[in-house]
Amino acid sequence: MRAVERPADPAGTGWPARLHVVTGKGGTGKTSVAAALALALARDGRRTLLVEVEGRQGIAQLFGTDPLPYEERHLADAPGGGEVRALAVDAEEALLEYLDMFYKLGAAGRALRKLGAIDFATTIAPGLRDVLLTGKVKEATTRTAGQRRAYDAVVLDAPPTGRIGRFLNVTAETARLAKVGPIKTQSEGVAALLRSPMTAVHVVTLLEEMPVQETLDAITELTQLGFPVGRVIVNAARPPLPAGREVTAAELRRGLAAAGLPADRDTVAALAGEARDQAIRRELEDSLRGDLVELGRPLTELPLLPDGVDRAGLEALARALHGAD
Amino acid sequence: MPSEDAAPRLDVDQILADPGVRIVVCCGAGGVGKTTTAAALALRAAEQHGRRTVVLTIDPARRLAQSLGLTELDNTPRQVKGIDVEAGGGELHAMMLDMKRTFDDVVLAHTDPAKAAEIFANPFYQAMSSTFAGTQEYMAMEKLGQLHARGEWDLIVVDTPPSRSALDFLDAPARLSRFLDGRMLRLLLAPARSGGRSMFSLVTASFGMFSKVVQKVLGAQLLTDLSGFVAALDSMFGGFRQRAEQTYRILQARETAFLLVATPEPDAVREAAYFAGRLRSERMPLAGLVLNRVHRPAVDSLDAATSLAAADRLAEEGGHDGTVEVLRAHAALAQQAAREQRVAARFTEAFPQVPAVSVTAQPADVHDVDGLRTIGAAISRP
């Protein structure tokens, strides 16, 4: 394996790594964040690859395209002539490709699949599956085309926080099963890249208790395993509340009347109740935000999109990520 | 909620009180509140309906587990103390699934101790019993089958594993038993059955080529381990398959009720819709959809646009800062509620006959029995 060098951050984007692994608890929007990051890093004529590995077709659903094949495809243009490509890595396809590359299998590879051997090989050794998936990601990250790199950055929509440590820790899983041979060599190469400064593992969270707890746990685990933790990305965040005071019913009634809105007792009470619930929620959010700040990691907040994550929403998230400091 | 206009309302009390219902399975995407929903329903069944209930949780949040007395992972149900069951005579027991231990128990149940020890020592068994994607789903089904067979409970409430897809819960057991019973394993076993001197002595030409590739890629030691693992498991195939099929039939029976759990987010709703389709094609009884974390403005008559416009006017006039804040917060809430309704409608339009219930978002997370009781009441009386 070529020695890994610290990549520069020529565009000054605040995202110095070349391989960005995006994880987070289920439901935090890690696929959207990964896609927005791929868009952000493709600005100004750069080219990025957005990869998914769990067979969920989350990227295709997000962009409203046909299911992604095991093939790098154009996904979107970025401002300034940039391009995002997408790839859905399939463990079986990756194994066939790998066998073909090293053993020139050709038709024999297809025969193996017919026999169920490929399915078998990726099933019997769970670690093998992950080595194949991360191995393909490594290949795309380090590939060169002529004098330049095929991709300026690769963004991986990775498994959720509960499984990320095991997924990335490929050598531990395969070392148990394969003491020698190409699988071992392959997993060592992958491990070297994943633990180098070329990689950053970003954790996506919401300002809710469970996702924040899992974020803290995942960062501890990743740090112990020696993976470079990048940013904590708070998705769907609302800005902290100004230190306000509670509005009185009388004040609210006057305000509603001044705005020409119904100001009857029920409406005033209901709106005041909403405001109170919001305040409780905001206080909890502020305290959770405090827990995240205490980590001392770079923290990026992405705004809550009132209309959900459509294409325009993704662009808005990409702009927010691009300017991250 | 449109789900309430379009779909019949889900009455969970009717399900929990029905003595004919013995199993409730909560399934859905990750992060939608499955575990909390399962625990809340089990608590309600015990407290409100006097049923002797056990809840099987897979991976509960630490504080929720503690609140149920699940401080140690010992793979057996423990009674939850301090709940309010005096009147009805119900009981609540809770357990957390220990995947590896459940697998070990299955092995022990199907083979003699010497063989079991051999299996436990095999690196493939160790890898498979602790990390195979699907083992957790398989073992959840296995544990469900065990609890059901013991016949000690009126009602078993099951949380399902936080899989990459809700469908894994249905697919993984079949995949695992297909794998354990598959053609590849039989090919690998052929030499072992014929005396085992040479590992691949009896195989066909194409398989000889395969074994060469496997030797090259994986190494000979690995093949020896694999062959040993396969040979040791051989005696258990029938048992595995039979148990998986038994549990599958229980899931199809009238005594089971599947509850889909989702939040009004596109991914969660899409998962729920996939799952509803699958349950229908597998002839499994889908009881309804629990839609968690739904936002509802307290004032319906004031829409987001009107509210925002009024806030802007007041802000310009000045002197009504408090009201401006309240109106903006209301507009945001109304906007979110409208978006959630559009998302939820994707499910109810596809499955208009499936009863649904919406649970309003709680201002804070739930991690004690009181919180579970509140959720249980909210699911029952929306």
Boltz contact constraints between the chains, C-beta under 6 A:
constraints:
  - contact:
      token1: [A, 25]
      token2: [B, 31]
      max_distance: 6.0
  - contact:
      token1: [A, 26]
      token2: [B, 30]
      max_distance: 6.0
  - contact:
      token1: [A, 26]
      token2: [B, 31]
      max_distance: 6.0
  - contact:
      token1: [A, 27]
      token2: [B, 31]
      max_distance: 6.0
  - contact:
      token1: [A, 54]
      token2: [B, 164]
      max_distance: 6.0
  - contact:
      token1: [A, 111]
      token2: [B, 206]
      max_distance: 6.0
  - contact:
      token1: [A, 112]
      token2: [B, 210]
      max_distance: 6.0
  - contact:
      token1: [A, 116]
      token2: [B, 183]
      max_distance: 6.0
  - contact:
      token1: [A, 116]
      token2: [B, 184]
      max_distance: 6.0
  - contact:
      token1: [A, 117]
      token2: [B, 210]
      max_distance: 6.0
  - contact:
      token1: [A, 120]
      token2: [B, 184]
      max_distance: 6.0
  - contact:
      token1: [A, 123]
      token2: [B, 179]
      max_distance: 6.0
  - contact:
      token1: [A, 126]
      token2: [B, 131]
      max_distance: 6.0
  - contact:
      token1: [A, 126]
      token2: [B, 132]
      max_distance: 6.0
  - contact:
      token1: [A, 176]
      token2: [B, 123]
      max_distance: 6.0
  - contact:
      token1: [A, 177]
      token2: [B, 123]
      max_distance: 6.0
  - contact:
      token1: [A, 177]
      token2: [B, 222]
      max_distance: 6.0
  - contact:
      token1: [A, 178]
      token2: [B, 218]
      max_distance: 6.0
  - contact:
      token1: [A, 178]
      token2: [B, 219]
      max_distance: 6.0
  - contact:
      token1: [A, 178]
      token2: [B, 222]
      max_distance: 6.0
  - contact:
      token1: [A, 179]
      token2: [B, 221]
      max_distance: 6.0
  - contact:
      token1: [A, 180]
      token2: [B, 219]
      max_distance: 6.0
  - contact:
      token1: [A, 181]
      token2: [B, 219]
      max_distance: 6.0
  - contact:
      token1: [A, 182]
      token2: [B, 217]
      max_distance: 6.0
  - contact:
      token1: [A, 209]
      token2: [B, 365]
      max_distance: 6.0
  - contact:
      token1: [A, 210]
      token2: [B, 61]
      max_distance: 6.0
  - contact:
      token1: [A, 247]
      token2: [B, 322]
      max_distance: 6.0
  - contact:
      token1: [A, 247]
      token2: [B, 326]
      max_distance: 6.0
  - contact:
      token1: [A, 251]
      token2: [B, 322]
      max_distance: 6.0
  - contact:
      token1: [A, 252]
      token2: [B, 323]
      max_distance: 6.0
  - contact:
      token1: [A, 255]
      token2: [B, 320]
      max_distance: 6.0
  - contact:
      token1: [A, 255]
      token2: [B, 323]
      max_distance: 6.0
  - contact:
      token1: [A, 258]
      token2: [B, 320]
      max_distance: 6.0
  - contact:
      token1: [A, 259]
      token2: [B, 310]
      max_distance: 6.0
  - contact:
      token1: [A, 259]
      token2: [B, 313]
      max_distance: 6.0
  - contact:
      token1: [A, 259]
      token2: [B, 314]
      max_distance: 6.0
  - contact:
      token1: [A, 261]
      token2: [B, 310]
      max_distance: 6.0
  - contact:
      token1: [A, 267]
      token2: [B, 299]
      max_distance: 6.0
  - contact:
      token1: [A, 270]
      token2: [B, 298]
      max_distance: 6.0
  - contact:
      token1: [A, 270]
      token2: [B, 299]
      max_distance: 6.0
  - contact:
      token1: [A, 271]
      token2: [B, 299]
      max_distance: 6.0
  - contact:
      token1: [A, 271]
      token2: [B, 326]
      max_distance: 6.0
  - contact:
      token1: [A, 271]
      token2: [B, 330]
      max_distance: 6.0
  - contact:
      token1: [A, 273]
      token2: [B, 298]
      max_distance: 6.0
  - contact:
      token1: [A, 274]
      token2: [B, 298]
      max_distance: 6.0
  - contact:
      token1: [A, 274]
      token2: [B, 330]
      max_distance: 6.0
  - contact:
      token1: [A, 275]
      token2: [B, 326]
      max_distance: 6.0
  - contact:
      token1: [A, 275]
      token2: [B, 329]
      max_distance: 6.0
  - contact:
      token1: [A, 277]
      token2: [B, 363]
      max_distance: 6.0
  - contact:
      token1: [A, 278]
      token2: [B, 329]
      max_distance: 6.0
  - contact:
      token1: [A, 280]
      token2: [B, 363]
      max_distance: 6.0
  - contact:
      token1: [A, 281]
      token2: [B, 363]
      max_distance: 6.0
  - contact:
      token1: [A, 284]
      token2: [B, 364]
      max_distance: 6.0
  - contact:
      token1: [A, 306]
      token2: [B, 335]
      max_distance: 6.0
  - contact:
      token1: [A, 308]
      token2: [B, 339]
      max_distance: 6.0
